[in-house]
Amino acid sequence: MNDKIPLLDLHTQFKEIEKDVRSAIERIFLSQNFILGPEVDNLEQEIASYVSCKSGIGTSSGSDAVLAALMALKIGPQDEVITSSYTFFATAGAISRVGAKPVFVDIEPNSFNLNVGKIERLITKQTKAVIPVHLFGQACEMAPLLELCKTKNIPMIEDAAQAIGTEYQGKRIGSFGVIACFSFFPSKNLGAMGDGGMVTTNDESLAEKLRILRSHGSKPKYFHHVIGGNFRLDALQAAILQAKFKYLDAWTLARQRNADIYDQLIQQEELEEFITPPWRRLNDRHIFNQYVIRAKNRDHLKNHLSEQGIQTEIYYPLPMHLQPCFSYLGHQKGDFPEAEKAAQESLAIPIYPELNKNQQEQIVVSIKEFYKQKL
Ligand SMILES: *Cc1c(COP(=O)(O)O)cnc(C)c1O
């Protein structure tokens, strides 16, 4: 019997970082300062500089980061925001929560990222923002998207929840758009011990707006010129994230190493007929938040792997345009065929930094077994 392999192994990670995390938490015990303050300030500076951006504003989650970004740009009812049909719900949910209309676009088959060539025809007078999502840790095709946003004068908000440290043509994701949104959900490359997020921007007046918005729109305290929310990052999470941040680049390197090993094993075992390893744009920094293959007979493969104790996940089984909550938009099956196809075929297999080569071999052998049974 093989050992079980989880999709993410935070227990093993914790052994490596335990001392650092405990001393970070100890600082919070001693300070008894839980809301904003120096821990949040320090993390904001570290992350902003890591993503080559002037300002970082800690938020309660990645979802609230997207929400606050839309609010800071005063996007609301009557407005339209273009985003990918193939993303985590939060991107589209935030657009709806400010009262605007999500306008979905299909994805490129190779990268799973939004298809920039299909955006222009969706732009109307109501289009107030475009939200590219750097899915699984790989950047969207930014050059033509930036060009388009510039000529049409539409602000870009980046959903970089899965893309901390990702690079496009040598430049870090975080300042391509007017605002970028990051998440510290535990499964992200830099995960908190709870929820957390951050927005980054180079625009000082937007940064100030975001800081005000995350504390109910008040400045000074108890005087409200705008309506915000409680979108603050906890000092406790900020302290933990600072401790973990030191390891981020090593973890990302390990994920990239694991991705290379998978690519090789899939080739060696001649599995390309059945599964397609993730496509990568050459020379870009893909941080492999997920390693997502396309698989024939995906659901059965997933079950087979599960029986072997190998945990996988489907990101995402239903594209946004087919979600029941968005039925009011009037979309139908077939509207975005590439997103729908990806939802049928994609499967994330374990890629976490602590995964070792034996485990990866075990996974690839199990995949091979499955397709051999079928022959
Ligand atoms: C994780 C994620 C979010 C939301 O982040 P939370 O911190 O979980 O709220 C938003 N967009 C994408 C693409 C994500 O993967």
The ligand as a Gaussian input file, in Angstrom:
#p B3LYP/6-31G(d) Opt

LIG

0 1
 C       -7.933000      32.557000      -3.888000
 C       -8.471000      33.439000      -4.941000
 C       -9.208000      34.593000      -4.679000
 C       -9.746000      34.947000      -3.337000
 O       -8.907000      34.919000      -2.316000
 P       -9.418000      34.631000      -0.823000
 O       -8.255000      35.108000      -0.032000
 O       -9.671000      33.191000      -0.707000
 O      -10.632000      35.456000      -0.588000
 C       -9.560000      35.413000      -5.741000
 N       -9.237000      35.103000      -7.000000
 C       -8.556000      33.992000      -7.292000
 C       -8.207000      33.732000      -8.715000
 C       -8.163000      33.116000      -6.288000
 O       -7.496000      32.001000      -6.602000

